[in-house]
Amino acid sequence: MTQNSPGATVVIVAYRPKPGKRDELLQLLREHVPYLQSEGLATDRQVVVAESSDGAIIEVFEWAPGGVEKAHNHPGVGKLWERFFVTCDAVPLHALPESQTQFAGFTPVDL
């Protein structure tokens, strides 16, 4: 069971796959948080991945305290993020059709 860590932050990120890159994006998502966890940058909280009706992929995970700041200076994370942005664009949550409803619902994605 995951315990709350002071300074940890839950993030919700929406990625819009570039044409023909959905499968590649899903593969990166299989690697993303496990790599962050192995580097002490993310907690062991369960990751949630889902899909918007417009095809955006949503990832929900928890940064470890100070993890996001450390990630921005981590060469391995930088390389992983470079691969991400070849396959997708990060989009604001308000751009997703579901954000217009009080209770946004998404299709679960099993990685």
N, C-alpha and C positions, 0 to 999 in steps of 0.2 A: 504494500500500500504506500502510495506517495504521501509524504507529509509536506505541509506548507513550509516553504523556506522564505524567511524575511528577505525581501529584495528580488525574489523571483518574479517573472512577468509572463503571463499568458499572452501569446500573440495569435492573431488570425490574419493569414496572408492569402490573398487571392491571386492566382497566376492564370493568365490567359495564354494557352498554348499557341505558338505560331503555327501556321498551316503545316499539317503533316507531322507535327512534333509532339502530339499528345502522349504517345507511348514512351517517347524519350523522356518527357517530363515526369511521367509516372515512375520510370526507373530512377530518375534523380531523387524523387520523393522517397523512394525506398532507401536511399543512401543518406539523405540529408540529416534527419534528426539522429539516427544512430551514429553518424560521424560527429555531430555536435556533442552528443552524449559521451562518446569515447574521448573527446578532448576536454570534458568537464564544463562545456558551455551550455548544455541543456540538461534539464532534470529528467528523471525517469518517468514522468507523468505520461500517460497514454496519449499517443498522437492520434488526432482525428483528421481524416482526409475525406472530402466530399466534393460533389460537382454541382455547379449552378446550372440552371436550365439553359443558359447561354454558352455552356461549355467551359467556363472558368473552373479551375480546380482550387479548392480551399484547403489550407493546411492550418491546423491548430496545434500548437505545442507550447512548451514552457521553457523560457530562457532561465538558466541558473543565475543566481545573483552575480551581477557583473559580466555575465556571459556575452550579452550583445556588444558591449564595449570591447571586450577582448576579441570577439569574432572579427571586428572591423580591422584589426591589426594582425590577424592570423593568416599566414600565407596559404595554408591548406584550405581554409574556409573561403578565402578569396578565389582560389582556383575552382572550388565547387560552385560558388556564385557565378563565376564567369560562364560555366557550363549551363547554369540555369537560364541566364539571359540570352543564350543562343537559342534556347527552346521556347522561351515564354517572355511575357511582360508582366510585371506586377501591376495590379490594378486596384484602385481604392474600393473598399467594400460597398460604398454607396453607388458604384457603377453596376452592381449586380442587380438583376430584376427583383430578386427576393428581398433586397433591402427596402423595398417600397411597402412591405407588409410588416405588421407588428411582430409576428413570429416567423422569422425567416426560416424556411425549411430547404434542405439540400439533399441530394441523392448520395448515400454513403458509397465510398470507393474502398474496396479491399485491395491493399497493395500486396 
